[in-house]
Amino acid sequence: MRRWFRLDSLPEDMQVILGDYLEASGNVDPEGLWATPVAVSRLPRVLLDDEQEPTLAQRSANRGVDRGVAYALAMRVEKTPPIVMAHGRWLDGRHRAFAARAQGVATLWAFDLSAHMTAAQAAWFGGLGEVAPEGVEATPGRRRQRP
């Protein structure tokens, strides 16, 4: 099962991050992208800043880096845009995954950008960890880091 998402129908911040991924990989922005469901259990558990260390959360809030647990818990998962993956790497969507787990949602829509970038480019973006194969529980993830 797949679902088509027009890029201009997505929240502005999602349009920007998808544009960044596509532009950096030398691809022209498409009109939209197909999304497929991915089991939340396949995604690594990535802590939000305020779960890790309160002072880190405060510093991040001041910079606007992490919106935190309260933001994630207020999400209506069925209304959120797809998470982003490429070449088995989870690139974006940790708040959506956190919210899905908290709300008992088993699957999320996911854009797989593998056709739009190389594996090396996906690795450069860093991401949140490896997506486990179908039917396998994920290992713990990590915070996004770029070289």
N, CA, C and O atoms as a GROMACS GRO file, in nm:
protein
  588
    1MET      N    1   0.085  -0.117   0.000
    1MET     CA    2   0.000   0.000   0.000
    1MET      C    3   0.090   0.124   0.000
    1MET      O    4   0.188   0.132   0.073
    2ARG      N    5   0.053   0.220  -0.083
    2ARG     CA    6   0.128   0.346  -0.090
    2ARG      C    7   0.030   0.462  -0.088
    2ARG      O    8  -0.089   0.445  -0.117
    3ARG      N    9   0.081   0.578  -0.053
    3ARG     CA   10  -0.002   0.699  -0.050
    3ARG      C   11   0.078   0.814  -0.109
    3ARG      O   12   0.195   0.832  -0.075
    4TRP      N   13   0.018   0.891  -0.197
    4TRP     CA   14   0.082   1.004  -0.262
    4TRP      C   15   0.064   1.129  -0.178
    4TRP      O   16  -0.046   1.159  -0.132
    5PHE      N   17   0.173   1.203  -0.158
    5PHE     CA   18   0.169   1.330  -0.087
    5PHE      C   19   0.223   1.439  -0.179
    5PHE      O   20   0.337   1.431  -0.224
    6ARG      N   21   0.143   1.539  -0.208
    6ARG     CA   22   0.193   1.657  -0.279
    6ARG      C   23   0.281   1.734  -0.181
    6ARG      O   24   0.243   1.754  -0.066
    7LEU      N   25   0.397   1.777  -0.227
    7LEU     CA   26   0.488   1.847  -0.137
    7LEU      C   27   0.427   1.977  -0.085
    7LEU      O   28   0.450   2.013   0.030
    8ASP      N   29   0.350   2.047  -0.169
    8ASP     CA   30   0.292   2.173  -0.123
    8ASP      C   31   0.179   2.154  -0.022
    8ASP      O   32   0.128   2.252   0.032
    9SER      N   33   0.139   2.028   0.002
    9SER     CA   34   0.036   2.001   0.103
    9SER      C   35   0.098   1.975   0.241
    9SER      O   36   0.027   1.966   0.341
   10LEU      N   37   0.229   1.962   0.245
   10LEU     CA   38   0.299   1.931   0.371
   10LEU      C   39   0.328   2.060   0.447
   10LEU      O   40   0.333   2.168   0.388
   11PRO      N   41   0.349   2.049   0.580
   11PRO     CA   42   0.388   2.168   0.657
   11PRO      C   43   0.516   2.229   0.600
   11PRO      O   44   0.600   2.158   0.543
   12GLU      N   45   0.530   2.359   0.616
   12GLU     CA   46   0.644   2.430   0.557
   12GLU      C   47   0.779   2.373   0.602
   12GLU      O   48   0.870   2.359   0.521
   13ASP      N   49   0.792   2.340   0.732
   13ASP     CA   50   0.920   2.287   0.778
   13ASP      C   51   0.953   2.154   0.712
   13ASP      O   52   1.070   2.123   0.688
   14MET      N   53   0.850   2.074   0.682
   14MET     CA   54   0.872   1.946   0.614
   14MET      C   55   0.912   1.970   0.468
   14MET      O   56   0.998   1.900   0.415
   15GLN      N   57   0.850   2.068   0.404
   15GLN     CA   58   0.887   2.102   0.267
   15GLN      C   59   1.034   2.146   0.262
   15GLN      O   60   1.106   2.112   0.168
   16VAL      N   61   1.076   2.222   0.362
   16VAL     CA   62   1.214   2.272   0.365
   16VAL      C   63   1.312   2.157   0.381
   16VAL      O   64   1.411   2.149   0.308
   17ILE      N   65   1.286   2.066   0.476
   17ILE     CA   66   1.382   1.958   0.499
   17ILE      C   67   1.387   1.864   0.378
   17ILE      O   68   1.495   1.817   0.341
   18LEU      N   69   1.272   1.835   0.317
   18LEU     CA   70   1.275   1.752   0.196
   18LEU      C   71   1.350   1.822   0.084
   18LEU      O   72   1.425   1.759   0.010
   19GLY      N   73   1.328   1.952   0.072
   19GLY     CA   74   1.402   2.029  -0.028
   19GLY      C   75   1.551   2.025  -0.003
   19GLY      O   76   1.630   2.014  -0.096
   20ASP      N   77   1.591   2.035   0.125
   20ASP     CA   78   1.733   2.027   0.159
   20ASP      C   79   1.791   1.892   0.119
   20ASP      O   80   1.898   1.886   0.058
   21TYR      N   81   1.721   1.783   0.152
   21TYR     CA   82   1.770   1.650   0.117
   21TYR      C   83   1.782   1.635  -0.035
   21TYR      O   84   1.883   1.586  -0.085
   22LEU      N   85   1.680   1.676  -0.106
   22LEU     CA   86   1.680   1.659  -0.251
   22LEU      C   87   1.781   1.749  -0.320
   22LEU      O   88   1.850   1.707  -0.413
   23GLU      N   89   1.791   1.873  -0.275
   23GLU     CA   90   1.887   1.966  -0.334
   23GLU      C   91   2.031   1.922  -0.311
   23GLU      O   92   2.114   1.926  -0.402
   24ALA      N   93   2.060   1.879  -0.189
   24ALA     CA   94   2.196   1.835  -0.156
   24ALA      C   95   2.237   1.713  -0.238
   24ALA      O   96   2.355   1.693  -0.264
   25SER      N   97   2.140   1.632  -0.276
   25SER     CA   98   2.172   1.513  -0.355
   25SER      C   99   2.165   1.540  -0.505
   25SER      O  100   2.182   1.448  -0.585
   26GLY      N  101   2.140   1.667  -0.543
   26GLY     CA  102   2.143   1.704  -0.683
   26GLY      C  103   2.016   1.671  -0.759
   26GLY      O  104   2.017   1.672  -0.882
   27ASN      N  105   1.908   1.642  -0.690
   27ASN     CA  106   1.783   1.610  -0.756
   27ASN      C  107   1.693   1.732  -0.764
   27ASN      O  108   1.697   1.820  -0.678
   28VAL      N  109   1.613   1.736  -0.867
   28VAL     CA  110   1.513   1.841  -0.882
   28VAL      C  111   1.398   1.810  -0.788
   28VAL      O  112   1.362   1.693  -0.769
   29ASP      N  113   1.341   1.914  -0.730
   29ASP     CA  114   1.227   1.891  -0.641
   29ASP      C  115   1.111   1.830  -0.718
   29ASP      O  116   1.066   1.888  -0.816
   30PRO      N  117   1.062   1.715  -0.674
   30PRO     CA  118   0.945   1.657  -0.740
   30PRO      C  119   0.817   1.728  -0.694
   30PRO      O  120   0.818   1.802  -0.596
   31GLU      N  121   0.710   1.705  -0.765
   31GLU     CA  122   0.581   1.763  -0.728
   31GLU      C  123   0.529   1.698  -0.600
   31GLU      O  124   0.459   1.761  -0.521
   32GLY      N  125   0.563   1.573  -0.584
   32GLY     CA  126   0.520   1.498  -0.466
   32GLY      C  127   0.600   1.372  -0.451
   32GLY      O  128   0.688   1.342  -0.532
   33LEU      N  129   0.569   1.298  -0.347
   33LEU     CA  130   0.641   1.172  -0.319
   33LEU      C  131   0.542   1.066  -0.272
   33LEU      O  132   0.441   1.097  -0.209
   34TRP      N  133   0.573   0.942  -0.303
   34TRP     CA  134   0.497   0.830  -0.250
   34TRP      C  135   0.547   0.798  -0.111
   34TRP      O  136   0.667   0.806  -0.084
   35ALA      N  137   0.457   0.761  -0.024
   35ALA     CA  138   0.493   0.715   0.110
   35ALA      C  139   0.439   0.574   0.129
   35ALA      O  140   0.336   0.538   0.074
   36THR      N  141   0.511   0.497   0.207
   36THR     CA  142   0.469   0.362   0.241
   36THR      C  143   0.464   0.349   0.392
   36THR      O  144   0.535   0.421   0.462
   37PRO      N  145   0.382   0.258   0.443
   37PRO     CA  146   0.378   0.241   0.589
   37PRO      C  147   0.504   0.169   0.640
   37PRO      O  148   0.555   0.079   0.574
   38VAL      N  149   0.551   0.211   0.756
   38VAL     CA  150   0.663   0.144   0.821
   38VAL      C  151   0.623   0.119   0.966
   38VAL      O  152   0.565   0.206   1.032
   39ALA      N  153   0.654   0.001   1.014
   39ALA     CA  154   0.623  -0.034   1.154
   39ALA      C  155   0.709   0.050   1.248
   39ALA      O  156   0.831   0.058   1.230
   40VAL      N  157   0.646   0.111   1.346
   40VAL     CA  158   0.719   0.193   1.444
   40VAL      C  159   0.823   0.108   1.517
   40VAL      O  160   0.928   0.159   1.556
   41SER      N  161   0.795  -0.019   1.535
   41SER     CA  162   0.890  -0.108   1.604
   41SER      C  163   1.021  -0.123   1.528
   41SER      O  164   1.122  -0.162   1.588
   42ARG      N  165   1.023  -0.093   1.399
   42ARG     CA  166   1.145  -0.101   1.319
   42ARG      C  167   1.236   0.020   1.338
   42ARG      O  168   1.352   0.018   1.297
   43LEU      N  169   1.183   0.125   1.401
   43LEU     CA  170   1.259   0.248   1.422
   43LEU      C  171   1.330   0.244   1.556
   43LEU      O  172   1.272   0.201   1.655
   44PRO      N  173   1.456   0.288   1.561
   44PRO     CA  174   1.526   0.292   1.690
   44PRO      C  175   1.456   0.388   1.786
   44PRO      O  176   1.394   0.486   1.743
   45ARG      N  177   1.467   0.361   1.912
   45ARG     CA  178   1.414   0.455   2.013
   45ARG      C  179   1.518   0.564   2.033
   45ARG      O  180   1.630   0.539   2.078
   46VAL      N  181   1.480   0.686   1.998
   46VAL     CA  182   1.570   0.801   2.007
   46VAL      C  183   1.513   0.896   2.112
   46VAL      O  184   1.400   0.942   2.101
   47LEU      N  185   1.593   0.924   2.214
   47LEU     CA  186   1.547   1.012   2.320
   47LEU      C  187   1.536   1.156   2.271
   47LEU      O  188   1.618   1.202   2.191
   48LEU      N  189   1.435   1.224   2.320
   48LEU     CA  190   1.424   1.368   2.295
   48LEU      C  191   1.512   1.438   2.397
   48LEU      O  192   1.544   1.381   2.500
   49ASP      N  193   1.551   1.563   2.368
   49ASP     CA  194   1.646   1.634   2.455
   49ASP      C  195   1.603   1.637   2.601
   49ASP      O  196   1.685   1.614   2.689
   50ASP      N  197   1.475   1.665   2.628
   50ASP     CA  198   1.435   1.679   2.767
   50ASP      C  199   1.419   1.545   2.837
   50ASP      O  200   1.393   1.542   2.958
   51GLU      N  201   1.433   1.435   2.767
   51GLU     CA  202   1.441   1.304   2.831
   51GLU      C  203   1.584   1.274   2.874
   51GLU      O  204   1.608   1.198   2.967
   52GLN      N  205   1.680   1.336   2.805
   52GLN     CA  206   1.822   1.305   2.829
   52GLN      C  207   1.880   1.386   2.944
   52GLN      O  208   1.943   1.331   3.034
   53GLU      N  209   1.858   1.516   2.938
   53GLU     CA  210   1.923   1.602   3.036
   53GLU      C  211   1.851   1.737   3.035
   53GLU      O  212   1.847   1.803   2.931
   54PRO      N  213   1.793   1.778   3.148
   54PRO     CA  214   1.718   1.904   3.149
   54PRO      C  215   1.797   2.026   3.101
   54PRO      O  216   1.740   2.111   3.033
   55THR      N  217   1.923   2.035   3.133
   55THR     CA  218   1.999   2.152   3.089
   55THR      C  219   2.017   2.151   2.938
   55THR      O  220   2.016   2.257   2.875
   56LEU      N  221   2.034   2.032   2.880
   56LEU     CA  222   2.044   2.020   2.735
   56LEU      C  223   1.912   2.062   2.671
   56LEU      O  224   1.911   2.129   2.568
   57ALA      N  225   1.802   2.022   2.733
   57ALA     CA  226   1.670   2.059   2.680
   57ALA      C  227   1.654   2.210   2.681
   57ALA      O  228   1.602   2.268   2.586
   58GLN      N  229   1.697   2.274   2.788
   58GLN     CA  230   1.683   2.420   2.796
   58GLN      C  231   1.769   2.489   2.690
   58GLN      O  232   1.724   2.582   2.624
   59ARG      N  233   1.893   2.442   2.674
   59ARG     CA  234   1.979   2.500   2.570
   59ARG      C  235   1.917   2.481   2.433
   59ARG      O  236   1.918   2.572   2.350
   60SER      N  237   1.864   2.362   2.408
   60SER     CA  238   1.803   2.333   2.278
   60SER      C  239   1.678   2.417   2.257
   60SER      O  240   1.655   2.467   2.146
   61ALA      N  241   1.597   2.433   2.360
   61ALA     CA  242   1.476   2.514   2.348
   61ALA      C  243   1.512   2.658   2.312
   61ALA      O  244   1.442   2.722   2.233
   62ASN      N  245   1.619   2.707   2.370
   62ASN     CA  246   1.662   2.844   2.340
   62ASN      C  247   1.707   2.858   2.195
   62ASN      O  248   1.694   2.965   2.136
   63ARG      N  249   1.760   2.750   2.137
   63ARG     CA  250   1.805   2.752   1.997
   63ARG      C  251   1.697   2.702   1.903
   63ARG      O  252   1.712   2.712   1.781
   64GLY      N  253   1.589   2.648   1.958
   64GLY     CA  254   1.484   2.593   1.874
   64GLY      C  255   1.520   2.461   1.812
   64GLY      O  256   1.464   2.425   1.708
   65VAL      N  257   1.612   2.386   1.872
   65VAL     CA  258   1.658   2.260   1.814
   65VAL      C  259   1.559   2.147   1.841
   65VAL      O  260   1.524   2.073   1.749
   66ASP      N  261   1.513   2.132   1.963
   66ASP     CA  262   1.425   2.023   1.999
   66ASP      C  263   1.300   2.078   2.066
   66ASP      O  264   1.309   2.157   2.160
   67ARG      N  265   1.187   2.037   2.017
   67ARG     CA  266   1.060   2.086   2.072
   67ARG      C  267   1.017   2.008   2.194
   67ARG      O  268   0.927   2.051   2.266
   68GLY      N  269   1.080   1.893   2.219
   68GLY     CA  270   1.062   1.820   2.343
   68GLY      C  271   0.942   1.728   2.351
   68GLY      O  272   0.864   1.713   2.257
   69VAL      N  273   0.932   1.667   2.468
   69VAL     CA  274   0.831   1.565   2.495
   69VAL      C  275   0.690   1.623   2.488
   69VAL      O  276   0.601   1.563   2.426
   70ALA      N  277   0.667   1.738   2.549
   70ALA     CA  278   0.533   1.796   2.550
   70ALA      C  279   0.482   1.820   2.408
   70ALA      O  280   0.366   1.794   2.377
   71TYR      N  281   0.570   1.869   2.322
   71TYR     CA  282   0.535   1.891   2.182
   71TYR      C  283   0.495   1.758   2.115
   71TYR      O  284   0.393   1.750   2.047
   72ALA      N  285   0.576   1.656   2.137
   72ALA     CA  286   0.550   1.526   2.075
   72ALA      C  287   0.420   1.466   2.125
   72ALA      O  288   0.342   1.410   2.047
   73LEU      N  289   0.394   1.476   2.255
   73LEU     CA  290   0.273   1.418   2.311
   73LEU      C  291   0.147   1.490   2.265
   73LEU      O  292   0.038   1.431   2.266
   74ALA      N  293   0.158   1.616   2.226
   74ALA     CA  294   0.042   1.691   2.178
   74ALA      C  295   0.010   1.662   2.032
   74ALA      O  296  -0.094   1.705   1.982
   75MET      N  297   0.096   1.589   1.964
   75MET     CA  298   0.074   1.558   1.822
   75MET      C  299  -0.045   1.464   1.805
   75MET      O  300  -0.069   1.376   1.887
   76ARG      N  301  -0.118   1.485   1.696
   76ARG     CA  302  -0.217   1.388   1.651
   76ARG      C  303  -0.149   1.311   1.539
   76ARG      O  304  -0.140   1.358   1.426
   77VAL      N  305  -0.102   1.193   1.571
   77VAL     CA  306  -0.016   1.117   1.479
   77VAL      C  307  -0.079   1.100   1.341
   77VAL      O  308  -0.009   1.106   1.240
   78GLU      N  309  -0.210   1.081   1.336
   78GLU     CA  310  -0.275   1.060   1.206
   78GLU      C  311  -0.272   1.186   1.118
   78GLU      O  312  -0.299   1.178   0.999
   79LYS      N  313  -0.239   1.300   1.177
   79LYS     CA  314  -0.232   1.426   1.102
   79LYS      C  315  -0.089   1.468   1.070
   79LYS      O  316  -0.068   1.571   1.006
   80THR      N  317   0.009   1.392   1.114
   80THR     CA  318   0.149   1.431   1.093
   80THR      C  319   0.198   1.386   0.955
   80THR      O  320   0.147   1.289   0.900
   81PRO      N  321   0.297   1.457   0.900
   81PRO     CA  322   0.353   1.414   0.771
   81PRO      C  323   0.437   1.288   0.788
   81PRO      O  324   0.472   1.251   0.900
   82PRO      N  325   0.469   1.223   0.678
   82PRO     CA  326   0.552   1.102   0.686
   82PRO      C  327   0.690   1.129   0.746
   82PRO      O  328   0.742   1.240   0.739
   83ILE      N  329   0.748   1.025   0.803
   83ILE     CA  330   0.887   1.031   0.845
   83ILE      C  331   0.972   1.017   0.718
   83ILE      O  332   0.918   0.991   0.611
   84VAL      N  333   1.104   1.033   0.729
   84VAL     CA  334   1.190   1.028   0.612
   84VAL      C  335   1.300   0.924   0.634
   84VAL      O  336   1.365   0.921   0.738
   85MET      N  337   1.318   0.839   0.533
   85MET     CA  338   1.421   0.736   0.536
   85MET      C  339   1.494   0.735   0.402
   85MET      O  340   1.444   0.788   0.303
   86ALA      N  341   1.611   0.675   0.400
   86ALA     CA  342   1.684   0.650   0.275
   86ALA      C  343   1.790   0.544   0.300
   86ALA      O  344   1.865   0.552   0.397
   87HIS      N  345   1.794   0.446   0.214
   87HIS     CA  346   1.895   0.340   0.221
   87HIS      C  347   1.903   0.277   0.361
   87HIS      O  348   2.012   0.252   0.412
   88GLY      N  349   1.788   0.253   0.420
   88GLY     CA  350   1.784   0.188   0.551
   88GLY      C  351   1.818   0.278   0.667
   88GLY      O  352   1.828   0.231   0.780
   89ARG      N  353   1.838   0.407   0.642
   89ARG     CA  354   1.868   0.503   0.748
   89ARG      C  355   1.745   0.588   0.774
   89ARG      O  356   1.677   0.632   0.681
   90TRP      N  357   1.717   0.610   0.900
   90TRP     CA  358   1.605   0.695   0.940
   90TRP      C  359   1.659   0.836   0.952
   90TRP      O  360   1.744   0.862   1.036
   91LEU      N  361   1.610   0.928   0.868
   91LEU     CA  362   1.666   1.062   0.861
   91LEU      C  363   1.588   1.167   0.941
   91LEU      O  364   1.648   1.260   0.994
   92ASP      N  365   1.456   1.153   0.949
   92ASP     CA  366   1.376   1.257   1.013
   92ASP      C  367   1.247   1.197   1.066
   92ASP      O  368   1.189   1.107   1.005
   93GLY      N  369   1.203   1.248   1.182
   93GLY     CA  370   1.073   1.207   1.235
   93GLY      C  371   1.074   1.152   1.376
   93GLY      O  372   0.987   1.073   1.413
   94ARG      N  373   1.172   1.191   1.457
   94ARG     CA  374   1.180   1.133   1.592
   94ARG      C  375   1.064   1.174   1.681
   94ARG      O  376   1.020   1.094   1.763
   95HIS      N  377   1.013   1.296   1.667
   95HIS     CA  378   0.897   1.337   1.747
   95HIS      C  379   0.772   1.259   1.705
   95HIS      O  380   0.692   1.222   1.790
   96ARG      N  381   0.757   1.236   1.575
   96ARG     CA  382   0.643   1.158   1.526
   96ARG      C  383   0.650   1.014   1.576
   96ARG      O  384   0.548   0.957   1.615
   97ALA      N  385   0.769   0.955   1.577
   97ALA     CA  386   0.783   0.819   1.628
   97ALA      C  387   0.758   0.814   1.778
   97ALA      O  388   0.694   0.721   1.827
   98PHE      N  389   0.808   0.913   1.851
   98PHE     CA  390   0.784   0.920   1.995
   98PHE      C  391   0.634   0.927   2.022
   98PHE      O  392   0.581   0.855   2.106
   99ALA      N  393   0.564   1.015   1.948
   99ALA     CA  394   0.420   1.030   1.965
   99ALA      C  395   0.347   0.901   1.929
   99ALA      O  396   0.253   0.862   1.999
  100ALA      N  397   0.389   0.836   1.822
  100ALA     CA  398   0.324   0.711   1.781
  100ALA      C  399   0.338   0.605   1.890
  100ALA      O  400   0.241   0.536   1.923
  101ARG      N  401   0.457   0.593   1.947
  101ARG     CA  402   0.475   0.495   2.056
  101ARG      C  403   0.388   0.530   2.175
  101ARG      O  404   0.325   0.442   2.234
  102ALA      N  405   0.384   0.657   2.212
  102ALA     CA  406   0.306   0.700   2.327
  102ALA      C  407   0.156   0.677   2.306
  102ALA      O  408   0.083   0.648   2.401
  103GLN      N  409   0.111   0.689   2.181
  103GLN     CA  410  -0.030   0.673   2.150
  103GLN      C  411  -0.067   0.532   2.106
  103GLN      O  412  -0.183   0.504   2.075
  104GLY      N  413   0.031   0.442   2.105
  104GLY     CA  414   0.005   0.304   2.067
  104GLY      C  415  -0.021   0.284   1.918
  104GLY      O  416  -0.085   0.187   1.878
  105VAL      N  417   0.030   0.376   1.837
  105VAL     CA  418   0.015   0.365   1.691
  105VAL      C  419   0.125   0.274   1.638
  105VAL      O  420   0.243   0.295   1.667
  106ALA      N  421   0.088   0.173   1.562
  106ALA     CA  422   0.184   0.071   1.519
  106ALA      C  423   0.262   0.107   1.393
  106ALA      O  424   0.373   0.059   1.374
  107THR      N  425   0.205   0.191   1.306
  107THR     CA  426   0.274   0.225   1.181
  107THR      C  427   0.268   0.375   1.155
  107THR      O  428   0.176   0.444   1.199
  108LEU      N  429   0.367   0.422   1.081
  108LEU     CA  430   0.373   0.560   1.034
  108LEU      C  431   0.396   0.557   0.884
  108LEU      O  432   0.455   0.463   0.831
  109TRP      N  433   0.350   0.661   0.815
  109TRP     CA  434   0.385   0.677   0.675
  109TRP      C  435   0.530   0.721   0.667
  109TRP      O  436   0.578   0.795   0.753
  110ALA      N  437   0.600   0.674   0.564
  110ALA     CA  438   0.742   0.708   0.548
  110ALA      C  439   0.774   0.737   0.402
  110ALA      O  440   0.734   0.663   0.312
  111PHE      N  441   0.846   0.848   0.380
  111PHE     CA  442   0.904   0.875   0.249
  111PHE      C  443   1.038   0.802   0.245
  111PHE      O  444   1.120   0.819   0.335
  112ASP      N  445   1.060   0.723   0.143
  112ASP     CA  446   1.190   0.659   0.123
  112ASP      C  447   1.258   0.733   0.008
  112ASP      O  448   1.218   0.721  -0.107
  113LEU      N  449   1.362   0.808   0.041
  113LEU     CA  450   1.432   0.889  -0.058
  113LEU      C  451   1.548   0.815  -0.124
  113LEU      O  452   1.635   0.878  -0.185
  114SER      N  453   1.551   0.683  -0.113
  114SER     CA  454   1.661   0.605  -0.170
  114SER      C  455   1.678   0.628  -0.320
  114SER      O  456   1.791   0.625  -0.370
  115ALA      N  457   1.570   0.650  -0.392
  115ALA     CA  458   1.579   0.673  -0.536
  115ALA      C  459   1.630   0.814  -0.568
  115ALA      O  460   1.664   0.843  -0.682
  116HIS      N  461   1.634   0.899  -0.466
  116HIS     CA  462   1.673   1.039  -0.487
  116HIS      C  463   1.812   1.072  -0.435
  116HIS      O  464   1.861   1.184  -0.455
  117MET      N  465   1.877   0.977  -0.368
  117MET     CA  466   2.012   1.002  -0.317
  117MET      C  467   2.089   0.871  -0.307
  117MET      O  468   2.030   0.763  -0.304
  118THR      N  469   2.219   0.881  -0.302
  118THR     CA  470   2.302   0.762  -0.287
  118THR      C  471   2.308   0.721  -0.140
  118THR      O  472   2.271   0.798  -0.052
  119ALA      N  473   2.355   0.601  -0.116
  119ALA     CA  474   2.372   0.553   0.021
  119ALA      C  475   2.473   0.641   0.096
  119ALA      O  476   2.458   0.666   0.215
  120ALA      N  477   2.577   0.686   0.025
  120ALA     CA  478   2.677   0.773   0.088
  120ALA      C  479   2.615   0.906   0.130
  120ALA      O  480   2.647   0.959   0.236
  121GLN      N  481   2.527   0.960   0.047
  121GLN     CA  482   2.460   1.084   0.084
  121GLN      C  483   2.369   1.063   0.204
  121GLN      O  484   2.364   1.148   0.294
  122ALA      N  485   2.297   0.952   0.207
  122ALA     CA  486   2.211   0.922   0.322
  122ALA      C  487   2.295   0.910   0.448
  122ALA      O  488   2.255   0.957   0.555
  123ALA      N  489   2.412   0.847   0.438
  123ALA     CA  490   2.501   0.835   0.554
  123ALA      C  491   2.553   0.972   0.596
  123ALA      O  492   2.569   0.997   0.716
  124TRP      N  493   2.581   1.060   0.501
  124TRP     CA  494   2.630   1.193   0.535
  124TRP      C  495   2.527   1.270   0.614
  124TRP      O  496   2.561   1.343   0.707
  125PHE      N  497   2.399   1.254   0.579
  125PHE     CA  498   2.294   1.324   0.653
  125PHE      C  499   2.286   1.273   0.797
  125PHE      O  500   2.223   1.336   0.881
  126GLY      N  501   2.349   1.161   0.825
  126GLY     CA  502   2.355   1.111   0.962
  126GLY      C  503   2.232   1.034   0.999
  126GLY      O  504   2.228   0.912   0.992
  127GLY      N  505   2.132   1.106   1.037
  127GLY     CA  506   2.007   1.042   1.071
  127GLY      C  507   2.000   0.996   1.214
  127GLY      O  508   2.084   1.029   1.298
  128LEU      N  509   1.898   0.920   1.239
  128LEU     CA  510   1.862   0.879   1.375
  128LEU      C  511   1.894   0.733   1.402
  128LEU      O  512   1.867   0.684   1.511
  129GLY      N  513   1.949   0.665   1.306
  129GLY     CA  514   1.986   0.525   1.324
  129GLY      C  515   1.938   0.442   1.206
  129GLY      O  516   1.881   0.494   1.110
  130GLU      N  517   1.962   0.314   1.216
  130GLU     CA  518   1.925   0.220   1.110
  130GLU      C  519   1.782   0.172   1.131
  130GLU      O  520   1.739   0.148   1.243
  131VAL      N  521   1.710   0.159   1.021
  131VAL     CA  522   1.576   0.102   1.024
  131VAL      C  523   1.594  -0.049   1.019
  131VAL      O  524   1.663  -0.102   0.931
  132ALA      N  525   1.532  -0.119   1.113
  132ALA     CA  526   1.545  -0.264   1.119
  132ALA      C  527   1.470  -0.329   1.003
  132ALA      O  528   1.373  -0.273   0.953
  133PRO      N  529   1.515  -0.446   0.960
  133PRO     CA  530   1.443  -0.518   0.855
  133PRO      C  531   1.300  -0.550   0.899
  133PRO      O  532   1.270  -0.551   1.018
  134GLU      N  533   1.213  -0.574   0.803
  134GLU     CA  534   1.074  -0.607   0.831
  134GLU      C  535   1.065  -0.722   0.932
  134GLU      O  536   1.132  -0.824   0.916
  135GLY      N  537   0.984  -0.706   1.035
  135GLY     CA  538   0.964  -0.810   1.134
  135GLY      C  539   1.069  -0.814   1.244
  135GLY      O  540   1.063  -0.902   1.331
  136VAL      N  541   1.166  -0.722   1.243
  136VAL     CA  542   1.272  -0.720   1.343
  136VAL      C  543   1.261  -0.593   1.425
  136VAL      O  544   1.240  -0.485   1.370
  137GLU      N  545   1.275  -0.605   1.557
  137GLU     CA  546   1.273  -0.488   1.645
  137GLU      C  547   1.403  -0.409   1.627
  137GLU      O  548   1.510  -0.468   1.610
  138ALA      N  549   1.393  -0.279   1.632
  138ALA     CA  550   1.510  -0.193   1.615
  138ALA      C  551   1.597  -0.192   1.739
  138ALA      O  552   1.551  -0.220   1.850
  139THR      N  553   1.723  -0.158   1.719
  139THR     CA  554   1.814  -0.136   1.831
  139THR      C  555   1.806   0.011   1.871
  139THR      O  556   1.754   0.091   1.794
  140PRO      N  557   1.855   0.048   1.989
  140PRO     CA  558   1.848   0.189   2.029
  140PRO      C  559   1.918   0.279   1.928
  140PRO      O  560   2.018   0.242   1.867
  141GLY      N  561   1.863   0.398   1.911
  141GLY     CA  562   1.917   0.494   1.815
  141GLY      C  563   2.005   0.597   1.882
  141GLY      O  564   2.050   0.579   1.995
  142ARG      N  565   2.029   0.705   1.811
  142ARG     CA  566   2.112   0.812   1.862
  142ARG      C  567   2.059   0.944   1.811
  142ARG      O  568   1.974   0.949   1.723
  143ARG      N  569   2.110   1.050   1.868
  143ARG     CA  570   2.072   1.184   1.823
  143ARG      C  571   2.132   1.209   1.686
  143ARG      O  572   2.236   1.152   1.651
  144ARG      N  573   2.068   1.293   1.609
  144ARG     CA  574   2.117   1.329   1.476
  144ARG      C  575   2.252   1.398   1.488
  144ARG      O  576   2.270   1.489   1.568
  145GLN      N  577   2.346   1.353   1.408
  145GLN     CA  578   2.478   1.416   1.404
  145GLN      C  579   2.524   1.421   1.261
  145GLN      O  580   2.508   1.324   1.186
  146ARG      N  581   2.582   1.533   1.222
  146ARG     CA  582   2.641   1.546   1.089
  146ARG      C  583   2.790   1.560   1.105
  146ARG      O  584   2.837   1.617   1.203
  147PRO      N  585   2.866   1.507   1.009
  147PRO     CA  586   3.012   1.520   1.018
  147PRO      C  587   3.057   1.663   1.008
  147PRO      O  588   3.176   1.691   1.014
   0.00000   0.00000   0.00000
